[in-house]
Amino acid sequence: MKVLTLALLLSVPIGHLTPQKPLRQPTNQIARHGHVGRWYFAANGHAIYCYGPVMTVPTASGDIQRVATICRDGSAAVPLKD
């Protein structure tokens, strides 16, 4: 009887008895923040949803302009209406 019990215990795979660790998700900038963003009013009159920060950049004429960065439509920077 002891031999049969021992054979049965040795035939059971050990890996199935231990709990599996959850897979680690990659951590990059977008994965950490998800899709958290804000709606902005663009200079062309449309509303746009952007994930990145609002920055002030110089224009070609020497003025400064506020732009929203990393937007949902794929554009890197969208001029904002003040």
C-alpha positions as CSV (number, residue, x, y, z in Angstrom):
1,M,0.0,0.0,0.0
2,K,2.9,2.4,0.8
3,V,4.5,1.7,-2.5
4,L,1.2,2.5,-4.4
5,T,0.8,5.7,-2.4
6,L,4.4,6.7,-3.1
7,A,4.0,6.0,-6.8
8,L,0.8,8.0,-7.0
9,L,2.4,11.0,-5.3
10,L,5.5,10.9,-7.6
11,S,3.3,10.7,-10.7
12,V,1.4,13.9,-9.9
13,P,3.1,16.9,-11.6
14,I,4.3,19.4,-9.0
15,G,3.9,22.5,-11.2
16,H,0.1,22.3,-11.1
17,L,0.0,22.4,-7.4
18,T,1.8,25.7,-7.0
19,P,-0.1,28.9,-7.8
20,Q,1.0,30.7,-10.9
21,K,2.5,34.2,-10.6
22,P,0.6,36.8,-12.6
23,L,2.4,38.0,-15.8
24,R,4.2,41.3,-15.4
25,Q,2.9,44.0,-17.6
26,P,5.4,46.2,-19.4
27,T,5.7,49.7,-17.9
28,N,6.1,52.5,-20.3
29,Q,4.8,56.1,-20.2
30,I,1.5,55.4,-21.9
31,A,0.8,52.1,-20.1
32,R,1.2,53.7,-16.7
33,H,-1.1,56.6,-17.5
34,G,-3.5,54.7,-19.7
35,H,-5.8,56.9,-21.6
36,V,-6.1,59.7,-19.1
37,G,-6.3,63.1,-20.9
38,R,-8.3,66.2,-21.4
39,W,-10.5,67.9,-24.0
40,Y,-9.1,71.1,-25.4
41,F,-10.5,73.7,-27.7
42,A,-8.2,73.8,-30.8
43,A,-7.4,77.0,-32.7
44,N,-9.3,75.7,-35.7
45,G,-12.5,75.6,-33.7
46,H,-12.7,71.9,-33.0
47,A,-12.5,70.1,-29.7
48,I,-9.5,67.7,-29.4
49,Y,-8.6,65.1,-26.8
50,C,-4.9,65.1,-25.8
51,Y,-2.9,63.0,-23.3
52,G,0.3,65.0,-23.0
53,P,1.1,68.3,-21.3
54,V,0.2,71.8,-22.6
55,M,3.3,73.6,-23.7
56,T,4.2,77.1,-24.8
57,V,6.2,77.2,-28.0
58,P,7.5,80.1,-30.1
59,T,6.0,80.6,-33.6
60,A,7.8,81.7,-36.8
61,S,6.8,85.3,-36.2
62,G,8.4,85.4,-32.7
63,D,5.1,85.2,-30.7
64,I,4.4,82.4,-28.3
65,Q,1.6,79.9,-28.7
66,R,0.1,77.3,-26.4
67,V,-0.1,73.8,-27.8
68,A,-1.5,70.5,-26.5
69,T,0.7,67.5,-27.1
70,I,0.2,63.8,-27.8
71,C,-3.4,63.9,-29.1
72,R,-5.8,61.1,-29.9
73,D,-5.9,61.9,-33.6
74,G,-2.2,61.1,-33.9
75,S,-0.9,64.6,-34.0
76,A,2.1,65.5,-31.9
77,A,1.1,69.2,-31.1
78,V,-2.2,71.0,-31.7
79,P,-2.4,74.8,-31.4
80,L,-4.9,75.9,-28.8
81,K,-7.4,78.8,-28.8
82,D,-6.7,81.2,-26.0
